[in-house]
Every structure is written in C-alpha cells, then in structure tokens.
Amino acid sequence: MANSLISVQIIPKTEKYEDIIPYVDAAIAVIDASGVKYEVHPLETTMEGELSVLLQIIEKMNDKMIELGAINVITQVKILYQPSGITMSTLTEKYQ
C-alpha cells in the first residue's frame, strides 16, 4: 500500500506569457509515464505512492517545464505521509 498522497499544482512562467495549458499537459504526461495512480482535478493533480518516488516525479515535472522553455516554475505541494498506508479512496469513498 502507498504511504503518501501528494497534490501538486505546477505554474510555469514563460518568457512571452503564452498559454501555460500545454505545459501543464506535459507535466501531467510526466506523472502518467511514471505509472503511479493519480487523479487530475481543476486546480491540482493528486498522486498516490511512495513518498520518495512521488518527490522524484515532481522533480521531473519541474525539469520538463524548463526543458519546454519556462523561465522558472512555481510548484505548490501538499503531502499526506502515513507510513501505515493511505489511498485516495480512503479519504474520498464516502463521497463516491
């Protein structure tokens, strides 16, 4: 069972202030390629997995933004770390 949930919002700053949605799509593609369980929400994406793995994914997301031409990146992160195990459905099943 996963020991962490991380919600991440990535906000790349582009040189010409162009639309950042393609950048956000690329960041989500990094998550998707990692194979971890995730859910995309309007203002953030939540991932489920081992803390060290999820933090590495966030690093790759930031690297991807720079690779695509962003000047810098603001990354807002919320972490729930629970060594005994945690899943997204544990927190949301009563709303399903």
GISUL-V603354 format. One record per residue. N is the residue number from 1. RES is the residue in three letters. PHI is phi as a letter, one per 20 degrees, with the letter a starting at -180 (999 if undefined). OMEGA is omega in radians with two decimals (999 if undefined). D_LAST is the distance of its C-alpha to the last C-alpha in Angstrom with 1 decimal. Layout:
n=N res=RES phi=PHI omega=OMEGA d_last=D_LAST
n=N res=RES phi=PHI omega=OMEGA d_last=D_LAST
//
This chain:
n=1 res=MET phi=999 omega=3.11 d_last=20.7
n=2 res=ALA phi=f omega=3.10 d_last=20.5
n=3 res=ASN phi=d omega=-3.07 d_last=22.0
n=4 res=SER phi=b omega=2.90 d_last=20.8
n=5 res=LEU phi=c omega=3.07 d_last=18.2
n=6 res=ILE phi=c omega=3.00 d_last=20.1
n=7 res=SER phi=d omega=-3.06 d_last=19.1
n=8 res=VAL phi=c omega=3.01 d_last=22.1
n=9 res=GLN phi=c omega=-3.10 d_last=23.5
n=10 res=ILE phi=d omega=-3.07 d_last=26.8
n=11 res=ILE phi=c omega=3.13 d_last=29.3
n=12 res=PRO phi=f omega=3.03 d_last=32.5
n=13 res=LYS phi=d omega=-3.13 d_last=35.7
n=14 res=THR phi=d omega=-3.06 d_last=37.7
n=15 res=GLU phi=f omega=-3.07 d_last=41.4
n=16 res=LYS phi=d omega=3.13 d_last=41.5
n=17 res=TYR phi=l omega=3.11 d_last=38.1
n=18 res=GLU phi=f omega=-3.14 d_last=36.8
n=19 res=ASP phi=g omega=-3.10 d_last=33.3
n=20 res=ILE phi=e omega=-3.13 d_last=31.1
n=21 res=ILE phi=g omega=3.08 d_last=28.2
n=22 res=PRO phi=f omega=3.08 d_last=30.1
n=23 res=TYR phi=f omega=3.12 d_last=30.3
n=24 res=VAL phi=f omega=3.08 d_last=26.6
n=25 res=ASP phi=g omega=3.12 d_last=26.0
n=26 res=ALA phi=f omega=3.09 d_last=28.6
n=27 res=ALA phi=f omega=3.11 d_last=26.9
n=28 res=ILE phi=f omega=3.09 d_last=23.6
n=29 res=ALA phi=f omega=3.07 d_last=25.8
n=30 res=VAL phi=f omega=3.10 d_last=27.2
n=31 res=ILE phi=f omega=-3.11 d_last=23.8
n=32 res=ASP phi=g omega=-3.13 d_last=23.1
n=33 res=ALA phi=f omega=-3.11 d_last=26.6
n=34 res=SER phi=f omega=-3.14 d_last=26.0
n=35 res=GLY phi=n omega=3.12 d_last=23.6
n=36 res=VAL phi=f omega=3.06 d_last=21.1
n=37 res=LYS phi=f omega=3.14 d_last=17.4
n=38 res=TYR phi=b omega=3.04 d_last=16.3
n=39 res=GLU phi=c omega=3.09 d_last=14.0
n=40 res=VAL phi=e omega=3.09 d_last=15.9
n=41 res=HIS phi=c omega=-3.05 d_last=15.1
n=42 res=PRO phi=g omega=-3.05 d_last=17.6
n=43 res=LEU phi=d omega=-3.14 d_last=19.6
n=44 res=GLU phi=a omega=3.07 d_last=19.1
n=45 res=THR phi=c omega=-3.14 d_last=18.0
n=46 res=THR phi=d omega=3.10 d_last=16.5
n=47 res=MET phi=d omega=3.14 d_last=18.1
n=48 res=GLU phi=c omega=3.12 d_last=17.8
n=49 res=GLY phi=r omega=3.10 d_last=21.1
n=50 res=GLU phi=e omega=-3.03 d_last=24.4
n=51 res=LEU phi=g omega=-3.08 d_last=25.6
n=52 res=SER phi=f omega=3.13 d_last=28.9
n=53 res=VAL phi=f omega=-3.12 d_last=27.5
n=54 res=LEU phi=f omega=3.10 d_last=25.0
n=55 res=LEU phi=f omega=3.07 d_last=27.9
n=56 res=GLN phi=f omega=3.10 d_last=30.1
n=57 res=ILE phi=f omega=3.12 d_last=27.6
n=58 res=ILE phi=f omega=3.09 d_last=27.8
n=59 res=GLU phi=f omega=3.11 d_last=31.5
n=60 res=LYS phi=f omega=3.10 d_last=31.5
n=61 res=MET phi=f omega=3.12 d_last=29.5
n=62 res=ASN phi=f omega=3.10 d_last=32.1
n=63 res=ASP phi=g omega=-3.14 d_last=34.9
n=64 res=LYS phi=f omega=3.13 d_last=33.5
n=65 res=MET phi=f omega=3.12 d_last=33.6
n=66 res=ILE phi=f omega=3.11 d_last=37.3
n=67 res=GLU phi=g omega=-3.14 d_last=38.1
n=68 res=LEU phi=e omega=3.06 d_last=36.9
n=69 res=GLY phi=o omega=3.09 d_last=39.2
n=70 res=ALA phi=f omega=3.10 d_last=37.3
n=71 res=ILE phi=f omega=3.07 d_last=39.7
n=72 res=ASN phi=b omega=-3.06 d_last=37.3
n=73 res=VAL phi=b omega=2.95 d_last=33.6
n=74 res=ILE phi=e omega=3.13 d_last=31.6
n=75 res=THR phi=c omega=3.10 d_last=28.6
n=76 res=GLN phi=e omega=-3.02 d_last=26.3
n=77 res=VAL phi=c omega=2.97 d_last=24.5
n=78 res=LYS phi=d omega=-3.09 d_last=22.1
n=79 res=ILE phi=c omega=2.92 d_last=22.2
n=80 res=LEU phi=d omega=3.14 d_last=20.5
n=81 res=TYR phi=d omega=-3.11 d_last=22.9
n=82 res=GLN phi=c omega=-3.06 d_last=22.4
n=83 res=PRO phi=g omega=-3.14 d_last=25.0
n=84 res=SER phi=f omega=3.10 d_last=23.5
n=85 res=GLY phi=o omega=-3.13 d_last=20.4
n=86 res=ILE phi=b omega=3.04 d_last=17.1
n=87 res=THR phi=c omega=3.08 d_last=14.1
n=88 res=MET phi=f omega=-3.09 d_last=11.5
n=89 res=SER phi=f omega=3.06 d_last=8.8
n=90 res=THR phi=g omega=-3.09 d_last=11.0
n=91 res=LEU phi=e omega=-3.01 d_last=10.4
n=92 res=THR phi=d omega=-3.01 d_last=6.7
n=93 res=GLU phi=g omega=-3.13 d_last=5.2
n=94 res=LYS phi=f omega=3.12 d_last=5.7
n=95 res=TYR phi=e omega=-3.09 d_last=3.8
n=96 res=GLN phi=e omega=999 d_last=0.0
//
